[in-house]
Amino acid sequence: MPDPVEPAPHRKIICNAAWLVAWDEAAQSHCYRRDVDLAIEGDTIAAISPARPADHGDAIEIDGRGFAILPALSISTPIRLPSRC
């Protein structure tokens, strides 16, 4: 049973995303999906579905038109600062 003091996780829907980089478990590789809705609950991807008009209830809707979604993309790059002589 959830803790009554802790707020329920917010549900977010990224609607009409142009591209999604997803993991295809059967093929054991990444795949690209077009025109999708992505539902996120807390910090977990709850659902991926074809983009379509829908009533998402109290979910926070984010317009994904023209954007690509790369879940869990983390980029860490080393930075070299020029030394002064």
PyMOL Python script that loads the backbone (N, CA, C, O; Angstrom):
from pymol import cmd

cmd.read_pdbstr("""\
ATOM      1  N   MET A   1       0.836  -1.169   0.000  1.00  0.00           N
ATOM      2  CA  MET A   1       0.000   0.000   0.000  1.00  0.00           C
ATOM      3  C   MET A   1       0.888   1.242   0.000  1.00  0.00           C
ATOM      4  O   MET A   1       1.831   1.316   0.787  1.00  0.00           O
ATOM      5  N   PRO A   2       0.605   2.228  -0.874  1.00  0.00           N
ATOM      6  CA  PRO A   2       1.441   3.419  -0.922  1.00  0.00           C
ATOM      7  C   PRO A   2       1.358   4.233   0.357  1.00  0.00           C
ATOM      8  O   PRO A   2       0.343   4.239   1.053  1.00  0.00           O
ATOM      9  N   ASP A   3       2.439   4.908   0.640  1.00  0.00           N
ATOM     10  CA  ASP A   3       2.505   5.771   1.810  1.00  0.00           C
ATOM     11  C   ASP A   3       1.594   6.977   1.580  1.00  0.00           C
ATOM     12  O   ASP A   3       1.773   7.685   0.589  1.00  0.00           O
ATOM     13  N   PRO A   4       0.609   7.240   2.473  1.00  0.00           N
ATOM     14  CA  PRO A   4      -0.332   8.347   2.253  1.00  0.00           C
ATOM     15  C   PRO A   4       0.333   9.721   2.312  1.00  0.00           C
ATOM     16  O   PRO A   4      -0.226  10.699   1.814  1.00  0.00           O
ATOM     17  N   VAL A   5       1.519   9.806   2.914  1.00  0.00           N
ATOM     18  CA  VAL A   5       2.218  11.084   3.006  1.00  0.00           C
ATOM     19  C   VAL A   5       2.921  11.400   1.690  1.00  0.00           C
ATOM     20  O   VAL A   5       3.086  12.565   1.327  1.00  0.00           O
ATOM     21  N   GLU A   6       3.326  10.366   0.989  1.00  0.00           N
ATOM     22  CA  GLU A   6       4.046  10.543  -0.262  1.00  0.00           C
ATOM     23  C   GLU A   6       3.063  10.821  -1.397  1.00  0.00           C
ATOM     24  O   GLU A   6       2.098  10.074  -1.556  1.00  0.00           O
ATOM     25  N   PRO A   7       3.279  11.880  -2.196  1.00  0.00           N
ATOM     26  CA  PRO A   7       2.354  12.166  -3.297  1.00  0.00           C
ATOM     27  C   PRO A   7       2.437  11.100  -4.379  1.00  0.00           C
ATOM     28  O   PRO A   7       3.489  10.497  -4.590  1.00  0.00           O
ATOM     29  N   ALA A   8       1.336  10.877  -5.054  1.00  0.00           N
ATOM     30  CA  ALA A   8       1.313   9.913  -6.154  1.00  0.00           C
ATOM     31  C   ALA A   8       2.209  10.423  -7.273  1.00  0.00           C
ATOM     32  O   ALA A   8       2.289  11.629  -7.506  1.00  0.00           O
ATOM     33  N   PRO A   9       2.887   9.506  -7.971  1.00  0.00           N
ATOM     34  CA  PRO A   9       3.749   9.948  -9.071  1.00  0.00           C
ATOM     35  C   PRO A   9       2.916  10.595 -10.170  1.00  0.00           C
ATOM     36  O   PRO A   9       1.820  10.139 -10.496  1.00  0.00           O
ATOM     37  N   HIS A  10       3.461  11.659 -10.727  1.00  0.00           N
ATOM     38  CA  HIS A  10       2.762  12.330 -11.817  1.00  0.00           C
ATOM     39  C   HIS A  10       2.888  11.516 -13.085  1.00  0.00           C
ATOM     40  O   HIS A  10       3.937  10.940 -13.371  1.00  0.00           O
ATOM     41  N   ARG A  11       1.811  11.476 -13.837  1.00  0.00           N
ATOM     42  CA  ARG A  11       1.820  10.797 -15.126  1.00  0.00           C
ATOM     43  C   ARG A  11       2.019  11.859 -16.190  1.00  0.00           C
ATOM     44  O   ARG A  11       1.312  12.867 -16.218  1.00  0.00           O
ATOM     45  N   LYS A  12       2.978  11.629 -17.059  1.00  0.00           N
ATOM     46  CA  LYS A  12       3.257  12.543 -18.161  1.00  0.00           C
ATOM     47  C   LYS A  12       3.096  11.777 -19.464  1.00  0.00           C
ATOM     48  O   LYS A  12       3.448  10.600 -19.553  1.00  0.00           O
ATOM     49  N   ILE A  13       2.566  12.448 -20.464  1.00  0.00           N
ATOM     50  CA  ILE A  13       2.424  11.856 -21.788  1.00  0.00           C
ATOM     51  C   ILE A  13       3.132  12.768 -22.780  1.00  0.00           C
ATOM     52  O   ILE A  13       2.781  13.941 -22.910  1.00  0.00           O
ATOM     53  N   ILE A  14       4.119  12.238 -23.475  1.00  0.00           N
ATOM     54  CA  ILE A  14       4.716  12.970 -24.588  1.00  0.00           C
ATOM     55  C   ILE A  14       3.916  12.543 -25.807  1.00  0.00           C
ATOM     56  O   ILE A  14       3.992  11.395 -26.243  1.00  0.00           O
ATOM     57  N   CYS A  15       3.147  13.480 -26.352  1.00  0.00           N
ATOM     58  CA  CYS A  15       2.207  13.181 -27.434  1.00  0.00           C
ATOM     59  C   CYS A  15       2.810  13.470 -28.800  1.00  0.00           C
ATOM     60  O   CYS A  15       3.517  14.461 -28.983  1.00  0.00           O
ATOM     61  N   ASN A  16       2.526  12.601 -29.750  1.00  0.00           N
ATOM     62  CA  ASN A  16       2.867  12.812 -31.153  1.00  0.00           C
ATOM     63  C   ASN A  16       4.362  12.972 -31.409  1.00  0.00           C
ATOM     64  O   ASN A  16       4.751  13.756 -32.274  1.00  0.00           O
ATOM     65  N   ALA A  17       5.201  12.253 -30.683  1.00  0.00           N
ATOM     66  CA  ALA A  17       6.642  12.357 -30.920  1.00  0.00           C
ATOM     67  C   ALA A  17       6.953  11.861 -32.328  1.00  0.00           C
ATOM     68  O   ALA A  17       6.452  10.822 -32.757  1.00  0.00           O
ATOM     69  N   ALA A  18       7.777  12.608 -33.034  1.00  0.00           N
ATOM     70  CA  ALA A  18       8.112  12.240 -34.411  1.00  0.00           C
ATOM     71  C   ALA A  18       8.911  10.943 -34.452  1.00  0.00           C
ATOM     72  O   ALA A  18       8.665  10.089 -35.304  1.00  0.00           O
ATOM     73  N   TRP A  19       9.863  10.792 -33.540  1.00  0.00           N
ATOM     74  CA  TRP A  19      10.725   9.600 -33.496  1.00  0.00           C
ATOM     75  C   TRP A  19      10.932   9.165 -32.051  1.00  0.00           C
ATOM     76  O   TRP A  19      10.929   9.984 -31.132  1.00  0.00           O
ATOM     77  N   LEU A  20      11.111   7.867 -31.871  1.00  0.00           N
ATOM     78  CA  LEU A  20      11.466   7.299 -30.573  1.00  0.00           C
ATOM     79  C   LEU A  20      12.512   6.228 -30.813  1.00  0.00           C
ATOM     80  O   LEU A  20      12.316   5.333 -31.635  1.00  0.00           O
ATOM     81  N   VAL A  21      13.623   6.316 -30.097  1.00  0.00           N
ATOM     82  CA  VAL A  21      14.614   5.249 -30.134  1.00  0.00           C
ATOM     83  C   VAL A  21      14.233   4.293 -29.009  1.00  0.00           C
ATOM     84  O   VAL A  21      14.250   4.664 -27.835  1.00  0.00           O
ATOM     85  N   ALA A  22      13.893   3.069 -29.374  1.00  0.00           N
ATOM     86  CA  ALA A  22      13.414   2.081 -28.398  1.00  0.00           C
ATOM     87  C   ALA A  22      14.296   0.835 -28.443  1.00  0.00           C
ATOM     88  O   ALA A  22      15.127   0.677 -29.338  1.00  0.00           O
ATOM     89  N   TRP A  23      14.103  -0.029 -27.481  1.00  0.00           N
ATOM     90  CA  TRP A  23      14.825  -1.297 -27.428  1.00  0.00           C
ATOM     91  C   TRP A  23      13.885  -2.406 -27.864  1.00  0.00           C
ATOM     92  O   TRP A  23      12.808  -2.577 -27.293  1.00  0.00           O
ATOM     93  N   ASP A  24      14.291  -3.156 -28.874  1.00  0.00           N
ATOM     94  CA  ASP A  24      13.522  -4.303 -29.352  1.00  0.00           C
ATOM     95  C   ASP A  24      14.084  -5.539 -28.667  1.00  0.00           C
ATOM     96  O   ASP A  24      15.145  -6.041 -29.039  1.00  0.00           O
ATOM     97  N   GLU A  25      13.363  -6.022 -27.667  1.00  0.00           N
ATOM     98  CA  GLU A  25      13.840  -7.158 -26.865  1.00  0.00           C
ATOM     99  C   GLU A  25      14.044  -8.405 -27.724  1.00  0.00           C
ATOM    100  O   GLU A  25      15.024  -9.125 -27.534  1.00  0.00           O
ATOM    101  N   ALA A  26      13.145  -8.669 -28.659  1.00  0.00           N
ATOM    102  CA  ALA A  26      13.246  -9.873 -29.499  1.00  0.00           C
ATOM    103  C   ALA A  26      14.487  -9.827 -30.387  1.00  0.00           C
ATOM    104  O   ALA A  26      15.171 -10.837 -30.551  1.00  0.00           O
ATOM    105  N   ALA A  27      14.778  -8.664 -30.957  1.00  0.00           N
ATOM    106  CA  ALA A  27      15.927  -8.538 -31.860  1.00  0.00           C
ATOM    107  C   ALA A  27      17.213  -8.201 -31.107  1.00  0.00           C
ATOM    108  O   ALA A  27      18.300  -8.235 -31.685  1.00  0.00           O
ATOM    109  N   GLN A  28      17.091  -7.877 -29.818  1.00  0.00           N
ATOM    110  CA  GLN A  28      18.230  -7.476 -28.996  1.00  0.00           C
ATOM    111  C   GLN A  28      19.005  -6.316 -29.625  1.00  0.00           C
ATOM    112  O   GLN A  28      20.235  -6.322 -29.677  1.00  0.00           O
ATOM    113  N   SER A  29      18.250  -5.326 -30.099  1.00  0.00           N
ATOM    114  CA  SER A  29      18.875  -4.145 -30.688  1.00  0.00           C
ATOM    115  C   SER A  29      17.926  -2.955 -30.587  1.00  0.00           C
ATOM    116  O   SER A  29      16.745  -3.102 -30.272  1.00  0.00           O
ATOM    117  N   HIS A  30      18.466  -1.795 -30.859  1.00  0.00           N
ATOM    118  CA  HIS A  30      17.637  -0.592 -30.871  1.00  0.00           C
ATOM    119  C   HIS A  30      16.800  -0.565 -32.142  1.00  0.00           C
ATOM    120  O   HIS A  30      17.178  -1.133 -33.167  1.00  0.00           O
ATOM    121  N   CYS A  31      15.677   0.093 -32.057  1.00  0.00           N
ATOM    122  CA  CYS A  31      14.825   0.276 -33.229  1.00  0.00           C
ATOM    123  C   CYS A  31      14.281   1.693 -33.180  1.00  0.00           C
ATOM    124  O   CYS A  31      14.334   2.358 -32.145  1.00  0.00           O
ATOM    125  N   TYR A  32      13.769   2.138 -34.290  1.00  0.00           N
ATOM    126  CA  TYR A  32      13.226   3.486 -34.397  1.00  0.00           C
ATOM    127  C   TYR A  32      11.735   3.387 -34.646  1.00  0.00           C
ATOM    128  O   TYR A  32      11.289   2.662 -35.535  1.00  0.00           O
ATOM    129  N   ARG A  33      10.971   4.119 -33.858  1.00  0.00           N
ATOM    130  CA  ARG A  33       9.509   4.126 -34.031  1.00  0.00           C
ATOM    131  C   ARG A  33       9.090   5.541 -34.368  1.00  0.00           C
ATOM    132  O   ARG A  33       9.645   6.504 -33.838  1.00  0.00           O
ATOM    133  N   ARG A  34       8.118   5.667 -35.245  1.00  0.00           N
ATOM    134  CA  ARG A  34       7.638   6.970 -35.686  1.00  0.00           C
ATOM    135  C   ARG A  34       6.258   7.242 -35.130  1.00  0.00           C
ATOM    136  O   ARG A  34       5.461   6.327 -34.925  1.00  0.00           O
ATOM    137  N   ASP A  35       5.985   8.526 -34.887  1.00  0.00           N
ATOM    138  CA  ASP A  35       4.651   8.997 -34.518  1.00  0.00           C
ATOM    139  C   ASP A  35       4.058   8.199 -33.356  1.00  0.00           C
ATOM    140  O   ASP A  35       3.117   7.424 -33.530  1.00  0.00           O
ATOM    141  N   VAL A  36       4.628   8.406 -32.171  1.00  0.00           N
ATOM    142  CA  VAL A  36       4.199   7.665 -30.990  1.00  0.00           C
ATOM    143  C   VAL A  36       3.839   8.598 -29.835  1.00  0.00           C
ATOM    144  O   VAL A  36       4.227   9.765 -29.809  1.00  0.00           O
ATOM    145  N   ASP A  37       3.088   8.048 -28.885  1.00  0.00           N
ATOM    146  CA  ASP A  37       2.844   8.674 -27.594  1.00  0.00           C
ATOM    147  C   ASP A  37       3.638   7.864 -26.569  1.00  0.00           C
ATOM    148  O   ASP A  37       3.662   6.635 -26.631  1.00  0.00           O
ATOM    149  N   LEU A  38       4.280   8.546 -25.638  1.00  0.00           N
ATOM    150  CA  LEU A  38       5.070   7.886 -24.616  1.00  0.00           C
ATOM    151  C   LEU A  38       4.530   8.299 -23.257  1.00  0.00           C
ATOM    152  O   LEU A  38       4.521   9.485 -22.925  1.00  0.00           O
ATOM    153  N   ALA A  39       4.078   7.326 -22.466  1.00  0.00           N
ATOM    154  CA  ALA A  39       3.540   7.597 -21.129  1.00  0.00           C
ATOM    155  C   ALA A  39       4.622   7.316 -20.090  1.00  0.00           C
ATOM    156  O   ALA A  39       5.279   6.276 -20.123  1.00  0.00           O
ATOM    157  N   ILE A  40       4.794   8.257 -19.173  1.00  0.00           N
ATOM    158  CA  ILE A  40       5.800   8.138 -18.116  1.00  0.00           C
ATOM    159  C   ILE A  40       5.095   8.293 -16.776  1.00  0.00           C
ATOM    160  O   ILE A  40       4.352   9.250 -16.560  1.00  0.00           O
ATOM    161  N   GLU A  41       5.334   7.345 -15.883  1.00  0.00           N
ATOM    162  CA  GLU A  41       4.798   7.420 -14.520  1.00  0.00           C
ATOM    163  C   GLU A  41       5.972   7.447 -13.561  1.00  0.00           C
ATOM    164  O   GLU A  41       6.747   6.494 -13.485  1.00  0.00           O
ATOM    165  N   GLY A  42       6.097   8.542 -12.832  1.00  0.00           N
ATOM    166  CA  GLY A  42       7.266   8.698 -11.964  1.00  0.00           C
ATOM    167  C   GLY A  42       8.501   8.790 -12.829  1.00  0.00           C
ATOM    168  O   GLY A  42       8.624   9.709 -13.639  1.00  0.00           O
ATOM    169  N   ASP A  43       9.423   7.847 -12.670  1.00  0.00           N
ATOM    170  CA  ASP A  43      10.620   7.823 -13.513  1.00  0.00           C
ATOM    171  C   ASP A  43      10.663   6.571 -14.389  1.00  0.00           C
ATOM    172  O   ASP A  43      11.736   6.128 -14.798  1.00  0.00           O
ATOM    173  N   THR A  44       9.480   6.001 -14.676  1.00  0.00           N
ATOM    174  CA  THR A  44       9.381   4.767 -15.446  1.00  0.00           C
ATOM    175  C   THR A  44       8.539   4.966 -16.702  1.00  0.00           C
ATOM    176  O   THR A  44       7.495   5.617 -16.661  1.00  0.00           O
ATOM    177  N   ILE A  45       8.997   4.403 -17.810  1.00  0.00           N
ATOM    178  CA  ILE A  45       8.189   4.415 -19.030  1.00  0.00           C
ATOM    179  C   ILE A  45       7.062   3.409 -18.822  1.00  0.00           C
ATOM    180  O   ILE A  45       7.307   2.217 -18.636  1.00  0.00           O
ATOM    181  N   ALA A  46       5.826   3.901 -18.855  1.00  0.00           N
ATOM    182  CA  ALA A  46       4.665   3.055 -18.582  1.00  0.00           C
ATOM    183  C   ALA A  46       4.078   2.467 -19.858  1.00  0.00           C
ATOM    184  O   ALA A  46       3.560   1.351 -19.834  1.00  0.00           O
ATOM    185  N   ALA A  47       4.149   3.198 -20.979  1.00  0.00           N
ATOM    186  CA  ALA A  47       3.544   2.704 -22.222  1.00  0.00           C
ATOM    187  C   ALA A  47       4.076   3.478 -23.416  1.00  0.00           C
ATOM    188  O   ALA A  47       4.425   4.654 -23.316  1.00  0.00           O
ATOM    189  N   ILE A  48       4.129   2.786 -24.552  1.00  0.00           N
ATOM    190  CA  ILE A  48       4.433   3.393 -25.837  1.00  0.00           C
ATOM    191  C   ILE A  48       3.313   2.957 -26.763  1.00  0.00           C
ATOM    192  O   ILE A  48       3.030   1.765 -26.882  1.00  0.00           O
ATOM    193  N   SER A  49       2.673   3.917 -27.420  1.00  0.00           N
ATOM    194  CA  SER A  49       1.556   3.578 -28.300  1.00  0.00           C
ATOM    195  C   SER A  49       1.573   4.477 -29.528  1.00  0.00           C
ATOM    196  O   SER A  49       2.198   5.538 -29.512  1.00  0.00           O
ATOM    197  N   PRO A  50       0.888   4.061 -30.595  1.00  0.00           N
ATOM    198  CA  PRO A  50       0.788   4.933 -31.764  1.00  0.00           C
ATOM    199  C   PRO A  50       0.150   6.264 -31.362  1.00  0.00           C
ATOM    200  O   PRO A  50      -0.758   6.308 -30.533  1.00  0.00           O
ATOM    201  N   ALA A  51       0.642   7.341 -31.964  1.00  0.00           N
ATOM    202  CA  ALA A  51       0.088   8.671 -31.667  1.00  0.00           C
ATOM    203  C   ALA A  51      -1.363   8.727 -32.122  1.00  0.00           C
ATOM    204  O   ALA A  51      -1.702   8.325 -33.235  1.00  0.00           O
ATOM    205  N   ARG A  52      -2.208   9.235 -31.235  1.00  0.00           N
ATOM    206  CA  ARG A  52      -3.625   9.361 -31.572  1.00  0.00           C
ATOM    207  C   ARG A  52      -4.268  10.324 -30.585  1.00  0.00           C
ATOM    208  O   ARG A  52      -3.810  10.461 -29.450  1.00  0.00           O
ATOM    209  N   PRO A  53      -5.317  10.981 -31.017  1.00  0.00           N
ATOM    210  CA  PRO A  53      -6.026  11.843 -30.067  1.00  0.00           C
ATOM    211  C   PRO A  53      -6.632  10.976 -28.959  1.00  0.00           C
ATOM    212  O   PRO A  53      -7.264   9.955 -29.231  1.00  0.00           O
ATOM    213  N   ALA A  54      -6.434  11.387 -27.742  1.00  0.00           N
ATOM    214  CA  ALA A  54      -6.971  10.615 -26.617  1.00  0.00           C
ATOM    215  C   ALA A  54      -7.163  11.530 -25.421  1.00  0.00           C
ATOM    216  O   ALA A  54      -6.553  12.595 -25.326  1.00  0.00           O
ATOM    217  N   ASP A  55      -8.010  11.099 -24.523  1.00  0.00           N
ATOM    218  CA  ASP A  55      -8.191  11.811 -23.267  1.00  0.00           C
ATOM    219  C   ASP A  55      -7.221  11.199 -22.272  1.00  0.00           C
ATOM    220  O   ASP A  55      -7.378  10.045 -21.876  1.00  0.00           O
ATOM    221  N   HIS A  56      -6.227  11.963 -21.871  1.00  0.00           N
ATOM    222  CA  HIS A  56      -5.211  11.452 -20.959  1.00  0.00           C
ATOM    223  C   HIS A  56      -5.515  11.783 -19.508  1.00  0.00           C
ATOM    224  O   HIS A  56      -4.637  11.718 -18.648  1.00  0.00           O
ATOM    225  N   GLY A  57      -6.750  12.135 -19.244  1.00  0.00           N
ATOM    226  CA  GLY A  57      -7.160  12.408 -17.865  1.00  0.00           C
ATOM    227  C   GLY A  57      -6.370  13.536 -17.253  1.00  0.00           C
ATOM    228  O   GLY A  57      -6.264  14.616 -17.835  1.00  0.00           O
ATOM    229  N   ASP A  58      -5.810  13.293 -16.075  1.00  0.00           N
ATOM    230  CA  ASP A  58      -5.082  14.341 -15.373  1.00  0.00           C
ATOM    231  C   ASP A  58      -3.586  14.328 -15.679  1.00  0.00           C
ATOM    232  O   ASP A  58      -2.809  14.974 -14.976  1.00  0.00           O
ATOM    233  N   ALA A  59      -3.174  13.602 -16.717  1.00  0.00           N
ATOM    234  CA  ALA A  59      -1.757  13.535 -17.078  1.00  0.00           C
ATOM    235  C   ALA A  59      -1.273  14.877 -17.610  1.00  0.00           C
ATOM    236  O   ALA A  59      -2.031  15.632 -18.219  1.00  0.00           O
ATOM    237  N   ILE A  60      -0.019  15.153 -17.373  1.00  0.00           N
ATOM    238  CA  ILE A  60       0.623  16.334 -17.950  1.00  0.00           C
ATOM    239  C   ILE A  60       0.974  15.975 -19.384  1.00  0.00           C
ATOM    240  O   ILE A  60       1.685  15.000 -19.627  1.00  0.00           O
ATOM    241  N   GLU A  61       0.477  16.761 -20.340  1.00  0.00           N
ATOM    242  CA  GLU A  61       0.730  16.488 -21.758  1.00  0.00           C
ATOM    243  C   GLU A  61       1.856  17.373 -22.270  1.00  0.00           C
ATOM    244  O   GLU A  61       1.871  18.582 -22.037  1.00  0.00           O
ATOM    245  N   ILE A  62       2.797  16.754 -22.970  1.00  0.00           N
ATOM    246  CA  ILE A  62       3.928  17.458 -23.565  1.00  0.00           C
ATOM    247  C   ILE A  62       3.849  17.235 -25.068  1.00  0.00           C
ATOM    248  O   ILE A  62       3.760  16.094 -25.523  1.00  0.00           O
ATOM    249  N   ASP A  63       3.883  18.314 -25.840  1.00  0.00           N
ATOM    250  CA  ASP A  63       3.791  18.215 -27.297  1.00  0.00           C
ATOM    251  C   ASP A  63       5.133  17.759 -27.850  1.00  0.00           C
ATOM    252  O   ASP A  63       6.126  18.479 -27.744  1.00  0.00           O
ATOM    253  N   GLY A  64       5.169  16.563 -28.440  1.00  0.00           N
ATOM    254  CA  GLY A  64       6.402  16.003 -28.971  1.00  0.00           C
ATOM    255  C   GLY A  64       6.554  16.158 -30.476  1.00  0.00           C
ATOM    256  O   GLY A  64       7.500  15.628 -31.058  1.00  0.00           O
ATOM    257  N   ARG A  65       5.632  16.882 -31.118  1.00  0.00           N
ATOM    258  CA  ARG A  65       5.716  17.030 -32.576  1.00  0.00           C
ATOM    259  C   ARG A  65       7.057  17.625 -32.988  1.00  0.00           C
ATOM    260  O   ARG A  65       7.496  18.646 -32.457  1.00  0.00           O
ATOM    261  N   GLY A  66       7.695  16.959 -33.950  1.00  0.00           N
ATOM    262  CA  GLY A  66       8.968  17.444 -34.468  1.00  0.00           C
ATOM    263  C   GLY A  66      10.174  17.064 -33.627  1.00  0.00           C
ATOM    264  O   GLY A  66      11.294  17.467 -33.942  1.00  0.00           O
ATOM    265  N   PHE A  67       9.972  16.300 -32.568  1.00  0.00           N
ATOM    266  CA  PHE A  67      11.066  15.932 -31.677  1.00  0.00           C
ATOM    267  C   PHE A  67      11.345  14.433 -31.714  1.00  0.00           C
ATOM    268  O   PHE A  67      10.467  13.628 -32.025  1.00  0.00           O
ATOM    269  N   ALA A  68      12.588  14.077 -31.389  1.00  0.00           N
ATOM    270  CA  ALA A  68      12.988  12.683 -31.216  1.00  0.00           C
ATOM    271  C   ALA A  68      13.174  12.436 -29.724  1.00  0.00           C
ATOM    272  O   ALA A  68      13.687  13.295 -29.007  1.00  0.00           O
ATOM    273  N   ILE A  69      12.757  11.264 -29.259  1.00  0.00           N
ATOM    274  CA  ILE A  69      12.885  10.898 -27.852  1.00  0.00           C
ATOM    275  C   ILE A  69      13.944   9.806 -27.752  1.00  0.00           C
ATOM    276  O   ILE A  69      13.881   8.793 -28.449  1.00  0.00           O
ATOM    277  N   LEU A  70      14.903  10.027 -26.885  1.00  0.00           N
ATOM    278  CA  LEU A  70      15.957   9.054 -26.634  1.00  0.00           C
ATOM    279  C   LEU A  70      15.959   8.771 -25.140  1.00  0.00           C
ATOM    280  O   LEU A  70      16.733   9.386 -24.406  1.00  0.00           O
ATOM    281  N   PRO A  71      15.107   7.849 -24.667  1.00  0.00           N
ATOM    282  CA  PRO A  71      15.020   7.588 -23.225  1.00  0.00           C
ATOM    283  C   PRO A  71      16.366   7.163 -22.640  1.00  0.00           C
ATOM    284  O   PRO A  71      17.107   6.384 -23.240  1.00  0.00           O
ATOM    285  N   ALA A  72      16.656   7.688 -21.471  1.00  0.00           N
ATOM    286  CA  ALA A  72      17.850   7.342 -20.691  1.00  0.00           C
ATOM    287  C   ALA A  72      19.147   7.718 -21.378  1.00  0.00           C
ATOM    288  O   ALA A  72      20.191   7.142 -21.072  1.00  0.00           O
ATOM    289  N   LEU A  73      19.108   8.665 -22.293  1.00  0.00           N
ATOM    290  CA  LEU A  73      20.340   9.109 -22.932  1.00  0.00           C
ATOM    291  C   LEU A  73      21.113   9.960 -21.941  1.00  0.00           C
ATOM    292  O   LEU A  73      20.602  10.948 -21.415  1.00  0.00           O
ATOM    293  N   SER A  74      22.327   9.567 -21.701  1.00  0.00           N
ATOM    294  CA  SER A  74      23.185  10.309 -20.796  1.00  0.00           C
ATOM    295  C   SER A  74      24.507  10.542 -21.511  1.00  0.00           C
ATOM    296  O   SER A  74      25.150   9.593 -21.961  1.00  0.00           O
ATOM    297  N   ILE A  75      24.908  11.786 -21.615  1.00  0.00           N
ATOM    298  CA  ILE A  75      26.148  12.112 -22.318  1.00  0.00           C
ATOM    299  C   ILE A  75      27.107  12.725 -21.325  1.00  0.00           C
ATOM    300  O   ILE A  75      26.781  13.693 -20.638  1.00  0.00           O
ATOM    301  N   SER A  76      28.288  12.154 -21.258  1.00  0.00           N
ATOM    302  CA  SER A  76      29.326  12.678 -20.388  1.00  0.00           C
ATOM    303  C   SER A  76      30.553  12.897 -21.256  1.00  0.00           C
ATOM    304  O   SER A  76      31.093  11.949 -21.825  1.00  0.00           O
ATOM    305  N   THR A  77      30.988  14.120 -21.356  1.00  0.00           N
ATOM    306  CA  THR A  77      32.141  14.410 -22.195  1.00  0.00           C
ATOM    307  C   THR A  77      33.228  15.076 -21.362  1.00  0.00           C
ATOM    308  O   THR A  77      32.944  15.946 -20.539  1.00  0.00           O
ATOM    309  N   PRO A  78      34.472  14.664 -21.580  1.00  0.00           N
ATOM    310  CA  PRO A  78      35.554  15.341 -20.865  1.00  0.00           C
ATOM    311  C   PRO A  78      35.776  16.734 -21.456  1.00  0.00           C
ATOM    312  O   PRO A  78      35.625  16.943 -22.659  1.00  0.00           O
ATOM    313  N   ILE A  79      36.127  17.656 -20.609  1.00  0.00           N
ATOM    314  CA  ILE A  79      36.353  19.024 -21.065  1.00  0.00           C
ATOM    315  C   ILE A  79      37.806  19.389 -20.742  1.00  0.00           C
ATOM    316  O   ILE A  79      38.272  19.212 -19.616  1.00  0.00           O
ATOM    317  N   ARG A  80      38.496  19.893 -21.741  1.00  0.00           N
ATOM    318  CA  ARG A  80      39.854  20.363 -21.514  1.00  0.00           C
ATOM    319  C   ARG A  80      39.846  21.869 -21.575  1.00  0.00           C
ATOM    320  O   ARG A  80      39.478  22.470 -22.585  1.00  0.00           O
ATOM    321  N   LEU A  81      40.249  22.455 -20.501  1.00  0.00           N
ATOM    322  CA  LEU A  81      40.350  23.897 -20.460  1.00  0.00           C
ATOM    323  C   LEU A  81      41.751  24.297 -20.920  1.00  0.00           C
ATOM    324  O   LEU A  81      42.737  23.678 -20.520  1.00  0.00           O
ATOM    325  N   PRO A  82      41.838  25.322 -21.752  1.00  0.00           N
ATOM    326  CA  PRO A  82      43.180  25.728 -22.210  1.00  0.00           C
ATOM    327  C   PRO A  82      43.992  26.236 -21.033  1.00  0.00           C
ATOM    328  O   PRO A  82      43.488  26.948 -20.164  1.00  0.00           O
ATOM    329  N   SER A  83      45.256  25.853 -21.025  1.00  0.00           N
ATOM    330  CA  SER A  83      46.125  26.350 -19.944  1.00  0.00           C
ATOM    331  C   SER A  83      46.755  27.659 -20.419  1.00  0.00           C
ATOM    332  O   SER A  83      47.000  27.860 -21.608  1.00  0.00           O
ATOM    333  N   ARG A  84      46.998  28.508 -19.485  1.00  0.00           N
ATOM    334  CA  ARG A  84      47.629  29.809 -19.795  1.00  0.00           C
ATOM    335  C   ARG A  84      49.103  29.732 -19.426  1.00  0.00           C
ATOM    336  O   ARG A  84      49.459  29.346 -18.312  1.00  0.00           O
ATOM    337  N   CYS A  85      49.930  30.092 -20.346  1.00  0.00           N
ATOM    338  CA  CYS A  85      51.376  30.061 -20.099  1.00  0.00           C
ATOM    339  C   CYS A  85      51.905  31.433 -19.809  1.00  0.00           C
ATOM    340  O   CYS A  85      53.103  31.596 -19.577  1.00  0.00           O
TER     341      CYS A  85
END
""", "prot")
cmd.dss("prot")
cmd.show_as("cartoon", "prot")
cmd.util.cbc("prot")
cmd.orient("prot")
